[in-house]
Amino acid sequence: MRFRTLVTNSNLLLRVVQSIDKLSKSAMLKLTPTKLHIIVVTDLDSGLQLWSDIAVDALFSEYQIESVHNNEIYLEFNIDNLQRALRSTQGGALGVTLKLTKKQGLPVLSLTIRSQSASGREISLCQDVPVRMLTPQQMSQIREPMVPDGNVHFMMPPLNNVRSIAERMKGMGERVAVSANREGEMNVRVANDLVDITTYFRGLETLAYDTTQEHTADREASEFYTAVVDMKHFVKFLQSYHVAPKNIVCCIIEGYAVMFYVYIGSAGYSGAAALNDTACGSLTYFIPVRQV
């Protein structure tokens, strides 16, 4: 098993890790010859899940990976540890190398940062992130949720606008109702015994998918579809602002879940084939409805 690469976009990698910092203490990393996947599963049955897919070329160069399992490597890491290590790369590093190795017999992701001192002398800093290796059998138990066809897909309004509203709403209730229709309207509602507040967004771009047409054809375009989810999960998704997303697609599966597809990089969302574009990466958030 071997993994070694030059990190050419440590800023993007740091921003991805920052966006998942509030989700969990640990995450899984799946490395393949063409993609880097960071996965967070807080609860297989009822919790928030994150599945990310980022092209290797967007982050690395001189990328070398070898394993007996289709040249794929699986591991688990502490999010805060990796975040601290990546912060060391900011501020004019001359070069950054990332490799999987062993220190005192234990596996680590070793980050070596070359930089220059005030006197012009080159210095090297090594940051080791302990990891737990995962077997293919263990990874096979972690699968993306199988979900019904969505009722409505639309482009989210600017994330900073939604964040500022959610920050004011989060102290008013444990649940938030996210509603949208096929006329480009979205509502975010929170209620308790004392207040009932709804924020309205209009003029959003809706997206047509063949898979949704059959089971929405009998409902008017103006009719809203709603999913009630945990407020804390909704707020955690909003941490994706760290990656400065090109755009975000929201999918409401009424009575089941809300899904957010956060597109990063220069390409952004470009239709169903977007994830096959090497210039594109995405973070997919699955937020199940709140069970009574």
C-alpha positions as CSV (number, residue, x, y, z in Angstrom):
1,M,0.0,0.0,0.0
2,R,1.4,3.4,-1.0
3,F,0.1,6.9,-1.2
4,R,2.2,10.1,-1.8
5,T,1.4,13.4,-3.5
6,L,2.2,17.0,-3.8
7,V,-0.6,19.2,-2.5
8,T,-1.1,22.0,-5.1
9,N,-4.3,23.4,-3.6
10,S,-4.0,23.2,0.1
11,N,-6.4,26.1,0.5
12,L,-9.3,24.2,-1.1
13,L,-8.5,21.1,0.9
14,L,-8.5,23.1,4.1
15,R,-11.8,24.8,3.2
16,V,-13.4,21.4,2.5
17,V,-12.3,20.1,6.0
18,Q,-13.5,23.3,7.6
19,S,-16.9,22.8,6.1
20,I,-17.3,19.4,7.8
21,D,-15.8,20.5,11.1
22,K,-19.1,20.8,12.9
23,L,-20.6,17.6,11.6
24,S,-18.6,15.1,13.6
25,K,-15.3,14.5,15.4
26,S,-14.1,12.0,12.7
27,A,-14.6,11.3,9.0
28,M,-13.7,8.6,6.5
29,L,-11.3,9.2,3.6
30,K,-11.5,7.2,0.5
31,L,-8.6,7.7,-2.0
32,T,-8.9,6.4,-5.5
33,P,-6.7,7.0,-8.6
34,T,-9.0,9.8,-9.8
35,K,-11.1,11.0,-6.8
36,L,-10.9,12.0,-3.2
37,H,-13.9,11.2,-1.1
38,I,-14.6,12.5,2.4
39,I,-17.5,10.8,4.1
40,V,-19.3,11.7,7.3
41,V,-22.1,9.4,8.6
42,T,-23.4,10.5,12.0
43,D,-26.1,7.8,12.0
44,L,-26.8,5.3,9.3
45,D,-30.5,5.3,10.1
46,S,-31.5,8.8,11.1
47,G,-28.6,11.2,11.1
48,L,-27.0,13.8,8.8
49,Q,-24.7,12.3,6.2
50,L,-22.1,14.0,3.9
51,W,-20.6,12.4,0.8
52,S,-18.0,14.4,-1.0
53,D,-16.4,13.8,-4.4
54,I,-13.4,15.9,-5.5
55,A,-11.2,15.4,-8.5
56,V,-7.6,14.5,-7.6
57,D,-6.4,17.0,-10.2
58,A,-8.1,19.8,-8.4
59,L,-6.0,19.2,-5.3
60,F,-2.8,17.3,-6.1
61,S,0.0,16.7,-8.6
62,E,2.5,13.9,-8.9
63,Y,-0.2,11.7,-7.4
64,Q,0.9,8.2,-6.6
65,I,-1.5,5.6,-5.1
66,E,-1.1,1.8,-4.9
67,S,-3.0,-0.9,-3.1
68,V,-4.2,-4.5,-3.7
69,H,-7.8,-3.3,-3.5
70,N,-8.1,-1.7,-7.0
71,N,-5.6,1.0,-6.0
72,E,-8.0,2.4,-3.4
73,I,-7.1,3.3,0.2
74,Y,-9.6,3.7,3.0
75,L,-9.0,5.3,6.4
76,E,-10.6,7.3,9.2
77,F,-9.2,10.5,10.7
78,N,-9.9,13.1,13.3
79,I,-11.3,16.2,11.5
80,D,-9.8,18.7,14.0
81,N,-6.3,17.1,13.7
82,L,-6.3,17.3,9.9
83,Q,-7.7,20.9,10.0
84,R,-4.8,22.0,12.3
85,A,-2.2,20.4,10.0
86,L,-3.6,22.0,6.9
87,R,-3.7,25.4,8.6
88,S,0.1,25.1,8.8
89,T,0.2,25.2,5.0
90,Q,-1.3,28.7,4.7
91,G,0.9,31.7,4.4
92,G,3.3,31.2,1.6
93,A,4.4,27.5,1.7
94,L,7.0,26.7,-1.0
95,G,5.7,23.2,-1.3
96,V,3.5,20.7,0.5
97,T,3.8,16.9,0.4
98,L,1.2,14.5,1.8
99,K,1.9,10.8,2.3
100,L,0.6,7.8,4.1
101,T,3.3,6.3,6.3
102,K,4.0,4.7,9.8
103,K,5.4,6.4,12.9
104,Q,6.2,4.1,15.8
105,G,4.3,1.4,14.0
106,L,1.1,3.3,13.7
107,P,-0.4,4.7,10.4
108,V,-0.3,8.5,9.9
109,L,-1.0,11.0,7.2
110,S,2.2,12.9,7.1
111,L,2.1,16.5,5.9
112,T,5.5,18.1,5.1
113,I,5.5,21.8,4.5
114,R,8.5,23.6,3.0
115,S,8.7,27.3,3.7
116,Q,11.3,30.1,4.0
117,S,12.4,31.9,7.1
118,A,12.8,35.6,7.4
119,S,16.5,35.2,6.7
120,G,15.8,33.3,3.5
121,R,16.7,29.9,4.8
122,E,14.5,27.0,3.7
123,I,12.8,25.3,6.6
124,S,10.7,22.1,6.7
125,L,7.8,21.4,9.1
126,C,6.2,17.9,9.5
127,Q,2.7,17.5,10.8
128,D,1.4,13.9,11.4
129,V,-2.3,13.1,11.5
130,P,-3.0,9.7,13.1
131,V,-5.4,7.6,11.1
132,R,-7.2,4.3,11.4
133,M,-7.0,2.1,8.4
134,L,-10.2,0.6,7.1
135,T,-10.7,-2.6,5.2
136,P,-12.8,-3.0,2.0
137,Q,-15.3,-5.0,4.1
138,Q,-15.7,-2.2,6.6
139,M,-16.2,0.4,3.8
140,S,-18.7,-1.8,2.1
141,Q,-21.0,-1.4,5.1
142,I,-21.0,2.4,4.5
143,R,-23.2,3.2,1.6
144,E,-24.9,6.3,0.3
145,P,-28.5,6.4,1.2
146,M,-31.0,5.1,-1.3
147,V,-33.6,7.8,-1.7
148,P,-36.9,8.1,-3.6
149,D,-37.1,10.5,-6.5
150,G,-37.2,14.1,-5.4
151,N,-40.3,16.2,-5.7
152,V,-38.6,19.5,-6.5
153,H,-35.1,20.5,-7.4
154,F,-34.0,24.2,-7.3
155,M,-31.0,26.5,-7.0
156,M,-30.5,27.7,-3.5
157,P,-30.5,31.5,-2.8
158,P,-27.1,33.0,-1.7
159,L,-25.8,30.9,1.2
160,N,-24.8,33.9,3.3
161,N,-28.4,35.1,3.2
162,V,-29.7,31.8,4.4
163,R,-27.0,31.6,7.1
164,S,-27.9,34.9,8.6
165,I,-31.6,33.9,8.8
166,A,-30.8,30.5,10.2
167,E,-28.6,32.0,12.9
168,R,-31.5,34.1,14.1
169,M,-34.0,31.2,13.8
170,K,-32.0,28.4,15.5
171,G,-32.8,29.5,19.0
172,M,-36.5,29.5,18.3
173,G,-37.0,25.8,17.7
174,E,-35.4,22.4,17.3
175,R,-37.0,21.8,13.9
176,V,-37.1,23.8,10.7
177,A,-39.6,23.3,7.8
178,V,-38.0,23.7,4.3
179,S,-40.6,24.1,1.6
180,A,-40.5,24.8,-2.1
181,N,-42.5,24.6,-5.3
182,R,-41.8,24.3,-9.0
183,E,-42.4,28.1,-9.5
184,G,-39.1,29.0,-7.9
185,E,-40.4,29.7,-4.4
186,M,-38.8,28.5,-1.2
187,N,-39.9,29.0,2.4
188,V,-38.0,28.4,5.6
189,R,-40.2,28.2,8.7
190,V,-39.6,27.8,12.5
191,A,-42.3,27.8,15.1
192,N,-42.8,27.4,18.9
193,D,-45.5,28.1,21.4
194,L,-44.8,31.9,21.2
195,V,-43.7,32.6,17.6
196,D,-44.2,31.4,14.1
197,I,-41.7,32.8,11.6
198,T,-41.4,32.1,7.9
199,T,-38.8,33.6,5.5
200,Y,-39.7,33.7,1.8
201,F,-37.4,33.4,-1.2
202,R,-38.7,34.0,-4.7
203,G,-37.3,33.9,-8.2
204,L,-35.2,30.8,-7.7
205,E,-34.2,28.7,-10.7
206,T,-36.0,25.3,-10.7
207,L,-34.5,22.3,-12.4
208,A,-36.5,19.7,-14.3
209,Y,-35.6,16.0,-13.9
210,D,-37.4,13.2,-15.8
211,T,-37.5,11.1,-12.7
212,T,-39.6,13.6,-10.9
213,Q,-42.2,14.4,-13.6
214,E,-44.4,11.3,-13.2
215,H,-45.2,11.7,-9.4
216,T,-45.5,15.5,-9.5
217,A,-47.6,15.8,-12.6
218,D,-50.9,15.6,-10.6
219,R,-49.9,18.6,-8.4
220,E,-50.0,22.2,-9.4
221,A,-46.6,23.9,-10.0
222,S,-47.5,26.4,-7.2
223,E,-48.1,23.7,-4.6
224,F,-45.4,23.4,-2.0
225,Y,-43.4,20.3,-1.0
226,T,-42.2,20.2,2.6
227,A,-39.6,18.4,4.7
228,V,-39.2,19.1,8.5
229,V,-35.7,18.5,9.6
230,D,-33.5,19.1,12.7
231,M,-32.5,22.7,12.9
232,K,-29.0,21.7,14.1
233,H,-28.5,19.6,10.9
234,F,-29.7,22.4,8.7
235,V,-27.2,24.9,10.4
236,K,-24.4,22.4,10.0
237,F,-25.0,22.1,6.3
238,L,-24.7,25.9,6.1
239,Q,-21.0,25.5,7.1
240,S,-20.4,24.6,3.5
241,Y,-20.0,28.3,2.9
242,H,-16.3,27.6,3.7
243,V,-15.8,26.1,0.2
244,A,-17.2,29.2,-1.5
245,P,-19.6,27.1,-3.6
246,K,-20.2,27.9,-7.2
247,N,-23.8,27.0,-6.6
248,I,-26.0,24.7,-4.5
249,V,-28.9,22.5,-5.7
250,C,-31.6,21.7,-3.1
251,C,-33.8,18.6,-3.5
252,I,-36.9,18.1,-1.3
253,I,-38.2,14.6,-0.9
254,E,-41.4,15.3,0.9
255,G,-41.8,13.4,4.2
256,Y,-38.3,11.8,3.7
257,A,-35.3,14.1,3.4
258,V,-33.8,17.3,2.1
259,M,-30.6,16.9,0.0
260,F,-28.1,19.7,-0.8
261,Y,-25.6,19.3,-3.6
262,V,-22.8,21.8,-3.0
263,Y,-20.8,22.4,-6.2
264,I,-17.2,23.7,-6.0
265,G,-14.5,24.6,-8.4
266,S,-14.7,26.6,-11.6
267,A,-17.3,24.5,-13.3
268,G,-20.1,24.4,-10.7
269,Y,-23.3,22.6,-11.5
270,S,-23.6,21.8,-15.2
271,G,-26.4,19.2,-15.4
272,A,-26.5,15.5,-14.6
273,A,-23.0,14.9,-15.9
274,A,-21.4,17.5,-13.6
275,L,-19.8,14.9,-11.3
276,N,-18.0,13.4,-14.3
277,D,-16.3,16.7,-15.0
278,T,-12.7,16.6,-13.7
279,A,-12.9,20.4,-13.0
280,C,-15.8,19.9,-10.7
281,G,-16.2,18.7,-7.1
282,S,-19.2,18.4,-4.9
283,L,-20.4,17.9,-1.3
284,T,-23.7,16.1,-0.9
285,Y,-25.6,16.6,2.3
286,F,-28.4,14.1,3.2
287,I,-30.7,15.4,6.0
288,P,-33.5,13.1,7.0
289,V,-36.8,14.4,8.2
290,R,-37.2,14.7,11.9
291,Q,-39.0,11.7,13.3
292,V,-41.7,12.4,15.9
